[in-house]
Amino acid sequence: VITCSLNRRKRGKSEIEICSGGTIQSRVGARDMASAELDALATEKHAAYIEKVSKDLTSFEFHATEHFRMSGVYWGATALHILGQPERLDKAQLIAWVMSCQKPSGGFAGSEKHDAHLLYTLSALQILALYDSLDLVDASQVAAYVAGLQRGDGSFAGDEWGEIDTRFSYCALYSLALLRRLDAANVPAAVDFLRQCRNFDGGFGAQPGGESHAGQVFTCVAALSIAGALDEVVDADLLGWWISERQTPSGGLNGRPEKLQDVCYSWWALSALSTLGRLAWIDAPALTAFILGCQDLELGGISDRPDDAVDVFHTFFGLAGLSLLGHPGLAPIDPVFALPVTTVTRLNLAAQRLSCA
């Protein structure tokens, strides 16, 4: 198991104030600023860590995560693109493996011996999009698989066994957008289902009546963005405030009230704020310092919190969050499609964005 050898650094609470125009500014103490300035992104070590993990076929982690390996490959490959080092992975070998995971239904599995699922179908398409190889799939076949998982209420099941979750609504609409087959689904019904999942606090749950959660907020905001219905469903100010309240005194973000901060929410929460045009509502210096404080400066990788073990999941989402914050040396990432902006531009993917009046 890879462990994080960083020492925990204490940081004082940031004093936050709301300025005209709704922008949040922080007044960080001199000691905090000095500590933050000492932090630097270990670009080379993170890239080397991802490359090592991708090639180590004998580790416990490799076998324990077999069922969702497709998503792991997406996280690693996209992280390397953000770091500007995509050549660390063998493109031809990677694409051949992705295609080996496609099932007769048209969907993709997490790895060769598992069943097709919407989560891994999207990850597979994202990888192919990243490497300009979407032409390898039969778009009509994959679109039929995705559209066939839509239910009468507009929701999507993740697979043939029928679990319903707003994550799958995002996966479905995004997959169809990549395939240029968005019309294969009943988009108005999908939007109506997402509307039913909206809560009094402005957030979204996994199903109607489910608790608001930053992960679900990302999927619902992004799905509505792809559907062009953000302004119809979302109260941007109310939701923006709920998301900004996810920032803890550590600078990190949590997924819901009274929970611990976690690097992964640097993506889930921040991307939604960006799509809503309210990225300035977060204390960016404090969040940046928190993410950088979760690095393993010896072996590479980023963990959920300082001193914890690193993994590819948190490494990707930490880098993605830093990219959204405009951290120097990182390629810009799109907040809706979770791919480099260069890839989204090349594919001419469309999504609705809001602005702060």
C-alpha positions in Angstrom: 0.0 0.0 0.0 1.3 3.4 -0.9 1.3 5.7 2.1 1.5 9.5 2.2 4.7 10.6 4.1 3.7 14.3 4.3 3.6 15.8 7.8 0.3 17.5 8.6 0.6 21.3 8.6 -1.7 23.3 10.7 -3.4 26.2 9.0 -5.4 28.8 10.8 -9.0 29.5 9.8 -9.5 31.8 6.9 -11.6 34.9 7.5 -14.2 35.0 4.7 -16.2 38.0 3.7 -18.8 38.6 1.0 -18.0 41.5 -1.2 -20.1 43.4 -3.7 -21.0 41.3 -6.7 -21.1 38.1 -4.5 -17.4 37.4 -4.6 -15.9 35.6 -1.6 -12.5 36.9 -0.5 -10.3 35.5 2.2 -8.0 37.2 4.5 -5.5 34.5 5.4 -3.1 35.1 8.3 0.6 35.8 7.5 1.6 32.4 8.8 -0.9 30.7 6.6 0.2 32.6 3.5 3.9 31.7 4.2 3.0 28.0 4.6 0.9 28.0 1.4 3.7 29.7 -0.6 6.1 26.8 0.4 3.8 24.3 -1.3 4.4 23.4 -4.9 2.8 20.9 -7.2 5.0 17.8 -7.6 4.2 17.4 -11.3 6.9 14.9 -12.2 6.2 12.7 -9.2 2.5 12.6 -9.8 3.0 11.7 -13.5 5.5 9.0 -12.5 3.1 7.6 -9.9 0.2 7.3 -12.4 2.5 5.6 -14.9 3.8 3.2 -12.2 0.3 2.3 -11.0 -0.9 1.6 -14.6 1.9 -0.8 -15.2 2.0 -2.7 -11.9 -0.2 -5.7 -12.7 0.7 -7.7 -9.6 -0.3 -5.3 -6.8 -3.2 -5.9 -4.4 -4.8 -2.7 -5.5 -4.7 -3.7 -9.2 -6.8 -6.8 -8.5 -9.0 -5.3 -5.9 -10.1 -2.5 -8.3 -10.6 -4.8 -11.3 -14.4 -4.2 -11.4 -14.0 -0.5 -12.0 -10.7 -0.4 -13.9 -12.2 1.4 -16.8 -12.9 4.5 -14.7 -9.4 4.1 -13.1 -7.9 4.2 -16.6 -9.9 7.3 -17.4 -8.8 9.1 -14.2 -5.1 8.3 -14.9 -5.1 9.1 -18.6 -6.9 12.4 -18.0 -4.7 13.3 -15.1 -1.6 12.8 -17.4 -3.2 15.0 -20.0 -3.8 17.7 -17.4 -0.1 17.4 -16.3 1.0 17.7 -20.0 2.5 14.2 -20.1 0.0 11.9 -22.0 2.9 10.0 -23.6 3.5 8.1 -20.4 0.7 5.7 -21.4 0.8 3.5 -24.5 -2.1 4.9 -26.6 -2.5 1.8 -28.9 -2.4 -0.6 -26.0 -4.8 1.4 -23.9 -7.3 1.8 -26.7 -7.1 -1.9 -27.6 -7.9 -2.8 -23.9 -10.9 -0.4 -23.9 -12.4 -2.0 -27.0 -11.9 -5.4 -25.5 -14.3 -4.4 -22.7 -17.2 -3.7 -25.0 -20.1 -6.2 -24.7 -22.5 -7.4 -27.4 -25.1 -5.0 -26.0 -22.9 -2.1 -27.1 -22.1 -1.1 -23.5 -18.7 -1.3 -21.9 -17.7 -3.1 -18.7 -15.3 -2.0 -16.0 -12.9 -4.8 -17.2 -13.1 -7.7 -19.6 -14.8 -10.2 -17.4 -17.5 -8.0 -15.9 -20.9 -6.8 -17.2 -21.7 -3.6 -19.1 -22.7 -0.6 -17.0 -23.4 3.1 -17.8 -20.6 4.3 -15.6 -18.0 2.4 -17.5 -19.6 3.0 -20.9 -19.1 6.7 -20.2 -15.5 6.2 -19.0 -14.7 4.2 -22.1 -16.1 6.9 -24.4 -14.2 9.6 -22.5 -11.0 7.6 -23.0 -11.7 7.2 -26.7 -12.5 10.9 -27.0 -9.3 11.8 -25.2 -7.3 9.9 -27.8 -9.4 10.9 -30.8 -10.7 7.4 -31.3 -14.4 7.6 -31.0 -14.7 6.4 -34.6 -13.8 2.9 -33.4 -17.3 2.4 -31.9 -20.6 1.9 -33.6 -22.4 5.0 -32.4 -25.9 3.7 -33.1 -25.3 0.5 -31.2 -23.9 2.2 -28.1 -26.6 4.9 -28.3 -29.3 2.1 -28.4 -27.7 0.5 -25.3 -27.7 3.8 -23.4 -31.2 4.9 -24.5 -32.6 1.4 -23.6 -31.7 2.1 -20.0 -34.1 5.0 -19.7 -37.2 4.4 -17.6 -40.7 5.8 -18.0 -40.2 8.6 -15.4 -37.2 9.9 -17.3 -34.5 8.3 -15.0 -31.8 6.0 -16.2 -30.8 2.6 -14.7 -27.1 1.9 -14.4 -27.4 -1.5 -16.0 -29.9 -4.3 -16.7 -30.4 -4.8 -12.9 -32.2 -1.5 -12.6 -30.5 0.7 -10.0 -31.7 4.3 -10.4 -29.3 7.2 -9.6 -28.8 10.7 -10.9 -25.2 9.7 -11.7 -26.6 7.6 -14.5 -28.6 10.5 -15.9 -25.3 12.3 -16.4 -23.6 9.3 -17.8 -26.4 8.7 -20.3 -26.8 12.2 -21.6 -23.0 12.8 -21.7 -22.5 9.5 -23.6 -25.2 10.3 -26.1 -23.7 13.8 -26.6 -20.3 12.2 -27.3 -21.9 9.9 -29.8 -23.9 12.8 -31.4 -27.1 10.9 -30.6 -28.7 13.0 -27.8 -32.0 12.6 -29.6 -32.0 8.9 -28.9 -33.2 9.6 -25.4 -36.3 11.4 -24.1 -34.4 14.5 -22.9 -37.4 16.4 -21.6 -38.3 13.5 -19.4 -34.7 13.2 -18.2 -34.8 16.9 -17.2 -38.1 16.4 -15.4 -36.7 13.6 -13.4 -33.7 15.7 -12.4 -36.1 18.5 -11.4 -37.8 16.1 -9.0 -34.5 15.4 -7.4 -33.9 19.0 -6.5 -34.2 19.8 -2.8 -35.3 22.9 -0.7 -31.6 23.8 -0.1 -31.0 24.0 -3.9 -29.0 20.8 -4.0 -29.8 17.5 -5.6 -30.0 13.9 -4.4 -29.5 10.5 -6.0 -33.3 10.1 -6.3 -36.4 12.2 -5.5 -36.3 12.8 -1.8 -32.6 11.9 -1.5 -30.3 14.1 0.6 -28.4 16.8 -1.2 -24.8 15.7 -1.9 -22.0 17.4 -3.8 -21.4 14.4 -6.0 -25.0 14.4 -7.0 -25.0 18.1 -7.5 -22.1 17.8 -10.0 -24.0 15.1 -12.0 -27.3 16.9 -12.0 -25.8 20.3 -12.9 -23.7 18.8 -15.6 -26.6 16.7 -17.0 -28.8 19.8 -17.1 -26.0 21.7 -18.7 -25.8 19.1 -21.5 -29.6 19.2 -21.8 -29.6 23.0 -22.1 -32.0 23.2 -19.1 -29.8 24.7 -16.3 -31.7 28.0 -16.2 -35.1 26.1 -16.1 -34.3 23.9 -13.1 -31.5 25.3 -11.0 -31.6 28.3 -8.6 -28.0 29.3 -9.2 -27.7 31.6 -6.2 -29.2 29.2 -3.7 -27.2 26.2 -5.0 -24.1 28.3 -5.2 -24.4 29.3 -1.6 -25.0 25.6 -0.6 -21.8 24.6 -2.4 -19.7 27.4 -1.0 -20.9 26.3 2.5 -19.1 23.0 1.8 -15.8 24.7 2.5 -14.4 23.8 5.9 -11.9 25.7 8.1 -9.1 23.5 6.6 -9.8 25.0 3.2 -11.0 21.7 1.8 -14.5 20.9 0.7 -16.9 18.3 2.1 -19.8 16.6 0.3 -22.6 17.5 2.7 -23.0 19.2 6.1 -21.1 17.9 9.1 -18.8 15.7 7.0 -15.0 15.7 6.7 -13.3 17.5 3.9 -12.1 15.4 1.0 -9.9 16.2 -2.0 -12.4 14.6 -4.4 -14.9 17.4 -3.7 -12.4 19.8 -5.1 -13.9 18.6 -8.3 -17.5 17.6 -7.6 -18.3 20.9 -5.8 -16.0 23.2 -7.7 -17.0 22.1 -11.2 -20.6 22.8 -10.4 -19.8 26.3 -9.1 -17.8 26.9 -12.3 -20.7 25.8 -14.5 -23.0 28.1 -12.5 -20.7 31.0 -13.1 -19.9 31.3 -9.3 -16.4 29.9 -9.0 -15.4 33.1 -7.2 -17.7 32.1 -4.3 -15.0 29.8 -2.9 -11.9 30.6 -1.0 -9.5 29.6 -3.7 -6.2 30.1 -1.9 -7.3 28.0 1.0 -8.6 25.2 -1.2 -5.4 25.2 -3.2 -3.3 24.9 0.0 -5.5 22.0 1.2 -5.1 20.1 -2.1 -1.3 20.7 -2.2 -1.1 19.6 1.4 -2.5 16.2 0.4 0.4 15.4 -1.9 2.9 12.6 -1.3 6.1 14.4 -2.1 8.2 11.3 -2.1 6.2 8.8 -4.1 3.8 11.0 -5.9 0.0 11.0 -5.9 -2.7 12.8 -3.9 -4.8 11.5 -1.0 -8.2 12.4 0.3 -6.7 14.2 3.3 -3.2 15.0 4.6 -1.3 11.9 5.8 -3.6 9.4 4.2 -2.7 6.9 1.4 -2.8 8.2 -2.1 -4.7 6.7 -5.0 -5.4 7.5 -8.7 -9.0 8.7 -7.9 -8.0 11.5 -5.6 -4.9 12.3 -7.7 -7.1 13.0 -10.7 -9.7 14.9 -8.8 -7.1 16.9 -6.9 -5.4 17.9 -10.2 -8.8 18.6 -11.8 -9.7 20.9 -9.0 -6.4 22.8 -9.2 -6.9 23.1 -13.0 -10.3 24.7 -12.4 -8.6 27.1 -10.0 -6.1 28.0 -12.8 -3.1 26.5 -11.1 0.0 27.2 -13.2 1.4 24.4 -15.4 -1.9 22.5 -15.6 -4.0 22.2 -18.8 -7.5 23.7 -18.4 -10.2 21.1 -17.8 -13.9 21.5 -18.8 -16.2 21.6 -15.7 -19.1 19.8 -17.5 -17.3 17.1 -19.5 -14.3 16.5 -17.2 -12.0 16.4 -20.1 -9.2 18.8 -21.2 -10.7 21.9 -22.8 -8.7 21.1 -26.0 -10.5 17.8 -26.3 -13.9 19.4 -25.7 -13.1 22.1 -28.3 -12.0 19.5 -30.8 -15.2 17.6 -30.4 -17.3 20.7 -30.5 -19.3 19.6 -27.4 -22.0 22.0 -26.4 -23.2 22.7 -22.8 -25.1 25.5 -21.2 -23.2 27.8 -18.7 -24.6 30.4 -16.4 -23.1 33.7 -15.3 -23.3 35.7 -12.1 -25.3 38.8 -12.7 
